[in-house]
Amino acid sequence: MTNVMPPAASTHPADSRPHLASPDENPSFTKGLFLGEIREEMVFPFPALSAEEKENLDAILDAFRSFAKDHIDMRKHDHDGRFPDAMREGFHALGLMGLNIPEAYGGFGASAKVFNRVFGEIGATDPALAVYFGAHQSIGCKGIVLFGTEEQKQQYLPRCASGELVAAFCLTEPGSGSDAQAMKATAVPSADGSEYVLNGTKIWISNAGYAGLFTVFAKVPVDVDGKKKERVTAFIVERSSPGISLGKLEEKMGIKASDTRSVIFENVRVPAANRLGDVGHGFKIALEILNSGRLGLAAGSARGTRAIMNEAIAYAKQREQFGRPIASFEMLRRKIALAAAECYALDAAWMLTAGMVDRGGVDFSLETAACKVYASEMAYRASNEALQMAGGMGYSKEFPFEQSVRDSRIMLIFEGTNEILRALIALMGLQQPGERLKALGKALQDPIHGFGAISSYLAGRAKSTLNKPDFTKVHSALADEAELVASQVHALGRGVEWALRKHGKAIIERQYVQERLANAAIDLFLATATLSRITAEIEQANGDLEAVDAELDCARVFVHMAYRRARRALKALKANQDARLDAIAERAVEAVDLAPPAPTDR
Ligand SMILES: Cc1cc2nc3c(=O)[nH]c(=O)nc-3n(C[C@H](O)[C@H](O)[C@H](O)COP(=O)(O)OP(=O)(O)OC[C@H]3O[C@@H](n4cnc5c(N)ncnc54)[C@H](O)[C@@H]3O)c2cc1C
């Protein structure tokens, strides 16, 4: 099989610069929402594919689809729990393993827009293959693309691009999952500094059995002011290094053909030249890598949702009950319509975020997290609804629905669980408003010297709190929807300020509050992406609303849905049952018994 991708073209405008979100330096749209601001210039105009990107994307999708028709059988992969070697070789030969590796290192250098669209296609064809593809490229060798030295890139990326070296990402350990910083793996430098000795066990490693290369995170001992400390650091480790062994294949609920195992490192000697980034930069590197992984997962979930709902629609169209196709019943039509509106919004959100990644100079970390959370929950919900639409047949292995429920479930867990990502969105979003309030508190103690802080706080407050923010770039046909979203951005800014005043630093422990703020921010980001997308589509149709009525319906339904959810979440900041919830949970945890005895138990 030959590489059928179009000749590598510079589809990425900035091949040479890393796609860093750089949360500390760059502006963020979603962080602005926490200040009650709509940073419209960051989300308008909606990104578009260039003619070259479109041409390349079409060629890549055609090549992949024609390969998939004959070689990818997701039900067989699920049944066998592995990919046939010939399928993997054929997939590699397509050139897809280097899709977002820069051209200079043998890859295709696809933009984030193109890469994630292809990711989506693979996800809809076989989610396990998407995990193989993502574990390799989105996270496995992404660290080398983003942070590798020239020598590291030249040494490894061409072989990653061809598929000769399959990559894996080793962060999770038995005692450290969500709390990655608690890792135990160590990398101790040799006396002459020429190498590190790596010890530790990593678990749940996707691609472990296929991998020739691992990006591994371990703690390096350092001396800080005479005190011994440990700093998380990243390394590139070759599978062929002595001292590496693999655990048994995990028996999983879904994505069964994706090879997941533990990887054990025992006195593995890693050349110092294989350290990725500086000592102590490992955690930041891991977060940056996961930022890109999350977007692929979102694009894959969007296409997966579309694919499984299309199966359900086809089934419901031919299945008759009560003398008519079940697709004519409103309870099923509602499921179809809501999934369509959500899919429309999610496609808008991941594409808008991919545009930010391509543009650079933007902090897109909250946007990728928002896309991942929404997409994973949508895909799992849609798979369940699709199964429900097929009734008993939905439960049968003859149909793809049960596999889709199993395969989509993992998306809520890996690359940051949705709980952790909600906390991350809220706490990162709260940082700037918190700093403003803190500066104000200090300044009020010394108003003369603190005059600058007071006036900048008041200026910010005047902008975000007293004046409701507005959209000025949304097409007038969506004026009502824009108004609804703006009203909740205003409410979010005020809710943030109220929550910070009420809880102060203790907000770190107030996850009921964090979850509400994060949910509102996720919905408001998706609603904004929807407004940006529909505005571009109306403009493309030269203002002919009838030409885009399918898009308009989806956009309107989603924005109203997101508005209602955001409003509910923000109102619940003040009016809620949190104290009771806490008491109930406390009793259940204490007794390890969920609820008071049932009447029959007494
Ligand atoms: C199929 C599969 C493939 C994977 N692939 C990889 C891979 O390639 N590389 C890799 O490094 N890892 C991988 N993982 C690991 C995955 O990233 C972790 O499972 C995930 O990060 C959660 O960690 P944990 O399983 O230890 O759960 P825990 O951290 O123990 O969490 C358990 C539950 O508690 C919640 N929780 C934990 N802390 C908090 C908190 N502070 N606030 C609120 N809720 C909290 C979590 O959200 C979750 O619901 C994979 C996992 C699976 C199942």
Ligand as a Chemical Component Dictionary entry (heavy atoms), coordinates in Angstrom:
data_LIG
# 
_chem_comp.id                   LIG 
_chem_comp.type                 NON-POLYMER 
_chem_comp.pdbx_formal_charge   0 
_chem_comp.three_letter_code    LIG 
# 
loop_
_chem_comp_atom.comp_id 
_chem_comp_atom.atom_id 
_chem_comp_atom.alt_atom_id 
_chem_comp_atom.type_symbol 
_chem_comp_atom.charge 
_chem_comp_atom.model_Cartn_x 
_chem_comp_atom.model_Cartn_y 
_chem_comp_atom.model_Cartn_z 
_chem_comp_atom.pdbx_ordinal 
LIG C1  C1  C 0 -9.014  2.805  28.580 1  
LIG C2  C2  C 0 -8.106  3.781  29.254 2  
LIG C3  C3  C 0 -7.042  4.329  28.555 3  
LIG C4  C4  C 0 -6.159  5.209  29.205 4  
LIG N1  N1  N 0 -5.051  5.689  28.524 5  
LIG C5  C5  C 0 -4.109  6.382  29.219 6  
LIG C6  C6  C 0 -2.853  6.727  28.590 7  
LIG O1  O1  O 0 -2.614  6.441  27.406 8  
LIG N2  N2  N 0 -1.910  7.360  29.337 9  
LIG C7  C7  C 0 -2.140  7.686  30.654 10 
LIG O2  O2  O 0 -1.241  8.252  31.275 11 
LIG N3  N3  N 0 -3.327  7.403  31.262 12 
LIG C8  C8  C 0 -4.304  6.751  30.573 13 
LIG N4  N4  N 0 -5.485  6.419  31.183 14 
LIG C9  C9  C 0 -5.696  6.819  32.577 15 
LIG C10 C10 C 0 -6.756  7.895  32.727 16 
LIG O3  O3  O 0 -6.268  9.103  32.268 17 
LIG C11 C11 C 0 -7.166  7.906  34.209 18 
LIG O4  O4  O 0 -7.953  6.751  34.409 19 
LIG C12 C12 C 0 -7.929  9.153  34.598 20 
LIG O5  O5  O 0 -7.097  10.269 34.571 21 
LIG C13 C13 C 0 -8.566  9.038  35.993 22 
LIG O6  O6  O 0 -7.640  8.586  36.932 23 
LIG P1  P1  P 0 -8.031  7.352  37.880 24 
LIG O7  O7  O 0 -8.506  6.243  37.011 25 
LIG O8  O8  O 0 -6.895  7.088  38.761 26 
LIG O9  O9  O 0 -9.272  7.851  38.689 27 
LIG P2  P2  P 0 -9.232  8.690  40.064 28 
LIG O10 O10 O 0 -8.307  9.834  39.931 29 
LIG O11 O11 O 0 -9.071  7.752  41.191 30 
LIG O12 O12 O 0 -10.707 9.264  40.075 31 
LIG C14 C14 C 0 -11.846 8.461  40.429 32 
LIG C15 C15 C 0 -13.068 9.378  40.440 33 
LIG O13 O13 O 0 -12.880 10.433 41.394 34 
LIG C16 C16 C 0 -13.015 11.692 40.759 35 
LIG N5  N5  N 0 -12.089 12.645 41.376 36 
LIG C17 C17 C 0 -10.787 12.469 41.659 37 
LIG N6  N6  N 0 -10.262 13.581 42.195 38 
LIG C18 C18 C 0 -11.264 14.482 42.249 39 
LIG C19 C19 C 0 -11.364 15.831 42.690 40 
LIG N7  N7  N 0 -10.323 16.500 43.167 41 
LIG N8  N8  N 0 -12.544 16.436 42.591 42 
LIG C20 C20 C 0 -13.630 15.802 42.095 43 
LIG N9  N9  N 0 -13.602 14.535 41.659 44 
LIG C21 C21 C 0 -12.433 13.884 41.727 45 
LIG C22 C22 C 0 -12.707 11.438 39.301 46 
LIG O14 O14 O 0 -13.277 12.406 38.464 47 
LIG C23 C23 C 0 -13.312 10.064 39.094 48 
LIG O15 O15 O 0 -14.680 10.186 38.865 49 
LIG C24 C24 C 0 -6.396  5.582  30.541 50 
LIG C25 C25 C 0 -7.499  5.052  31.230 51 
LIG C26 C26 C 0 -8.339  4.152  30.611 52 
LIG C27 C27 C 0 -9.483  3.578  31.391 53 
# 
loop_
_chem_comp_bond.comp_id 
_chem_comp_bond.atom_id_1 
_chem_comp_bond.atom_id_2 
_chem_comp_bond.value_order 
_chem_comp_bond.pdbx_ordinal 
LIG C1  C2  SING 1  
LIG C2  C3  SING 2  
LIG C2  C26 DOUB 3  
LIG C3  C4  DOUB 4  
LIG C4  N1  SING 5  
LIG C4  C24 SING 6  
LIG N1  C5  DOUB 7  
LIG C5  C6  SING 8  
LIG C5  C8  SING 9  
LIG C6  O1  DOUB 10 
LIG C6  N2  SING 11 
LIG N2  C7  SING 12 
LIG C7  O2  DOUB 13 
LIG C7  N3  SING 14 
LIG N3  C8  DOUB 15 
LIG C8  N4  SING 16 
LIG N4  C9  SING 17 
LIG N4  C24 SING 18 
LIG C9  C10 SING 19 
LIG C10 O3  SING 20 
LIG C10 C11 SING 21 
LIG C11 O4  SING 22 
LIG C11 C12 SING 23 
LIG C12 O5  SING 24 
LIG C12 C13 SING 25 
LIG C13 O6  SING 26 
LIG O6  P1  SING 27 
LIG P1  O7  DOUB 28 
LIG P1  O8  SING 29 
LIG P1  O9  SING 30 
LIG O9  P2  SING 31 
LIG P2  O10 DOUB 32 
LIG P2  O11 SING 33 
LIG P2  O12 SING 34 
LIG O12 C14 SING 35 
LIG C14 C15 SING 36 
LIG C15 O13 SING 37 
LIG C15 C23 SING 38 
LIG O13 C16 SING 39 
LIG C16 N5  SING 40 
LIG C16 C22 SING 41 
LIG N5  C17 SING 42 
LIG N5  C21 SING 43 
LIG C17 N6  DOUB 44 
LIG N6  C18 SING 45 
LIG C18 C19 SING 46 
LIG C18 C21 DOUB 47 
LIG C19 N7  SING 48 
LIG C19 N8  DOUB 49 
LIG N8  C20 SING 50 
LIG C20 N9  DOUB 51 
LIG N9  C21 SING 52 
LIG C22 O14 SING 53 
LIG C22 C23 SING 54 
LIG C23 O15 SING 55 
LIG C24 C25 DOUB 56 
LIG C25 C26 SING 57 
LIG C26 C27 SING 58 
# 
